[in-house]
């Protein structure tokens, strides 16, 4: 069973933002980070997917390392080879191997021979970012790490890798590291999970399945679900019937406008049914509906708007 949360999500050290591809995980992760920084937390949003979209949302070009994108807010694209190099520096007996082979070639050899090692290195870097005393020389600690996780199946592999290595490795530093990371992931005082969906069958079904598997395998619970780009609420029954009766009598622009209103009403009604299904499947999660943006371009003003809407549940 999932552990009962003891502190609000933004008071943890780690927040993983999960969901199907294309539902807006990166924008929600950025908005969560923005909200945390507005509350005074030194925050970093780490992107694991490798798309390099985070800095672009803040109007900046992608780059290497930890980039400040707003006051008190940083962004980072996780690089597996760099994470391996940092790990080897922290464990000197392996440093000679890195010097002989090279980190880039070494990760290819090890990843091919050791399923899940890439995920372990990535989640290990996220763990390092969340430590009060970081292992990277001259690196400043963060109050909160927000993880823009990869799509659902890859997120499950990312979150379960530490437990798998801790359970199967025959001792040594990798097993110990896996256990430390797994302990942090399972601690509801330190780690929170946020889901992101659109009010569509596929996205909601995938999140429900991910939630079930995380609970069964790791005892982790998705505490908050952001329903992104939520369409307008459906019409009242009487208004819907009135417009439907009037439609055959109309022509031109009036008919087009009423037809469009009824089409949006049907979309809103279907979305509402999906939200109700989600609420029944995840009764312990807080749901927040994020209004659909009418802006053509998505940037800092839209992130600020999303942060305002997320404020009620975080």
N, C-alpha and C positions, 0 to 999 in steps of 0.2 A: 504494500500500500504506500501511496505517496505521503511524504512527511507534511505536516501542517506548517505553513509559513509562519514565521514569527515576527518578521519586520517587513515594512513596505519594500517593493521591488527596487526603488531608487536608493534604498539604504543598504543594498547588498554590495558585493565586490564585483560580481559578474552577472550580466544579463544576456541570455542567448535569444535572438529573434529568429523564429522558425517559420517555415511555411513553404508552400508550393512555388515553383518558379513562376514569375510574372505577376505575383499578387501585390508587389510593392514592399518586399522585406527591407530593401536598402533604404527607401525613403522613410519607413517607419523607424528603422534603427537609427537613422540620422536625426529624426525628430525626437526620439527618446534621449539620445545623447545631448541634443540641444536643450531639452527640458532639464536634464540633470545639471548641465553647466549653468543654466539660468538660476538654478537653486543653490549654486555655489560649489558644486562638486567638480573637481578636476577630472575630466572625463575624456576617454578615448573610444572611438568607434572603430572596430577592427573588421575589415572585410575579408572573408575567407574564400569567396567564390572566384576571385581573380579577375572580375570584370573591370575593376578600377573606376567605378561610378561614384564613389563617395565624395571625393574631392570636387568632382564636377557639379554635384548638387549645391556646393557652396561657392560655385563660380571660380574654382581654382583648378589648375592642371594637375593631373596625376603625377606622383613622384615617389621616390623611395624613402623609407623611414617614416617617422612619426611627424605628421605635418599639422600645424595649428591652422584650423579652418574657421574658427570663431573664438571670441574670448573665452578661455577656459575649456576649449574643446579641440581635440586632436583627431586625426584620421590616420589609419594605417592599413595598407594592403599586406596581408600575411604572405610571406615568401617562405616556402618549405625549405629551400636550400639554405637560406639565411638562418632559419630556425634550427636546422641541423648544425650549422657552424657555431651558433651560440651554445647549443647543447654540448658540443665537443669541447669548446673552451671551458665550460663549467665542469667537465669531467676529464681532467688532464691525461689519464692513462690512454684515452682514445685520441688524443690530439695528434700523436705520431701518425696514426692511420689517416687522419684527415690531411696531414701534410704530404703523405706519400701519394694518396689517390686524388685528393681534391674533393671539396664538398659537393660540387655539382655532379661529378661522376659517382661519388659514393652514395648519394641519395638514390640514384637510379639502380645501383646494384642492390642496396638494402631494401628498397621499396619492392623490387621485383621478388626478392627472396622472402620478404616478411610482410604479408598482407596486414594492412592496418597501421603500418609504421608511419606512413605519410600523415594519416589522421592524428596519430599520437604526437608527432612533432608539431603539427599545427595547433592542437589543443594545448600542448605544452607551452607554446609561445603565448597563447591566451592566458594560461595560468600564470606565466611569468609577468605579464603586464599587470595582473591583478595583485601582485605581492606588495606588501608595504615596504619591503626592502628588495629592490630588483637586482637580478644577477648581471644585467648588462651594465658595463662600466659607465659611470656618469649619467645614467638614465634616471629621470625623476619618476617617482611613483604616482599612480593615479588613484583617485577615490573610487572610480567606477570604470569598468570595461564593458562596453556594449558590443556584442558580437553579431555582425551581419552574417549569419550562418548560411551555408549552401542549401540547395533544395532538399526537401524532406529526407529522402533516402540517404543522401550524403551526410546530412545532419545527424541521423541516427548512427552512422558509422563513426562520425567525429566524437559524439558523446559517449559511445560505448567502447571506443578504443582503449582508454585508460584502464577500465575494468578488465577488458580482455587480456591486456598485457600483464596487469597485476596478478591475474589468476593463473596465466599459463607460463609466464617467464620463469626460468629456473634461477631466481634470485638476481642479484646484480643491480646496477644503477637504473636500468630501464624499468625493471619491476618496481623498484622503490619509487621512481618518479611517477609511474602509472598509478600506484596506490595513493600518493599524495594528491594527484589531480582528481582521481575518483572520489576521494574523501571530500574535496572541496565542492565537486559537482553535486554530491548527495546532501550537502549541508544547506538546509533552507534558509539559514541565516546569512549565507554567503552567495548563493546562486539562485537566480530566478529565470523562468522560461516564459517568453511572450510569443504567442502565435499570431500570424498574420494571414488573413484570408480575404477573398472577395466573396460576396454572397452568391456563390455558384456551387453547383453540386460537386464538381471534381475537386475544387480547392478545399471545401469543407470536409469531404470524405477523406482526403489525404491527411488533413490535420487531425481528424478524429483517429485515424489509424496510427499516425505517429504518436499521438498522445497515449494510446493504448499500449503501444510497444515500449515507450519510455517508462511508463508506469510498471509494466511487467518485468522489464529487464533491469531497470535502475532505480525504480521507486521514485521517479521524478514526475512532477505535475506541471502542466501548463497553467499558469495562474491568471494570465490576462490574454484575451484575444482581441486584436484590432481588426475590425471588419472594414477593409479599405474600399474607397470609392463607392460608398453605399448610395444607391439611387434614392430619389425622393420617396417619402412615404406614400402609400397608395391612397386613392380618393376614398372618401366616405361612400358607403354603399348607395345612398340616395343620389349623390352627385354623379356617380358612375352610371347609374340607370338613366338619369336625366340626359346626360351627354350621349349615351348610346341610343336613346330614343330620338334625339335631335339630329344625329349624324346623317340619316338618309335625307333629311329635308334641307341640308346645307349644300353649298357649292363654293368653289373658288377657295380663297384664303381661309375663310371660316371653317370649311370642311377639313382642310389640311391641318389647321390648328387643333381642332377637336380630335381628329384621328391621331395626331401626334400625342396629345394628352392621354388618350386611351391606351396607346401603345406604351407610354412611360408608366401608366398605371399598372398595366399587366406585368411589366418588368419589376416594378416596386412590390407587387403582390408576391411574385415568385421569389424575390430576394427575401421578403419577410418570412416566407415559409422555410427558406434555408437557414435563416438566423434562428428560428425557433427549433429547427432540428439540431443545430449546433449547441444551443442552450441545453437541450435535453441530454445530449451526448456528453457534454462537459459541464455538469451542474456546479462544480466547484470553481469554475473560471469566471472572472469578471469580463463582460463583453463591452466594448466601446465601439460605436459606429462612427467612422470617419467619413464626413461628407465628401462627395465627389467634387473635385476641383474643376472650375470652369476656365481656368487659366490655360493658355496654349503652352506657355513655357513654365517649367517647374524649377523653382530656385528657393532662395532663402525666405522670401515672404510666405511661400506655401509651406515650407518646413516649420516656420513660426506658427502658422495656423494649425498644422497637425499637432505640434507640441501643446498648443492651448487645449485641443480636444483630448489629448492623452492625459492631461494634468488631472482629470477627475478620477482616474483609476491608478495612477502611479504616485 
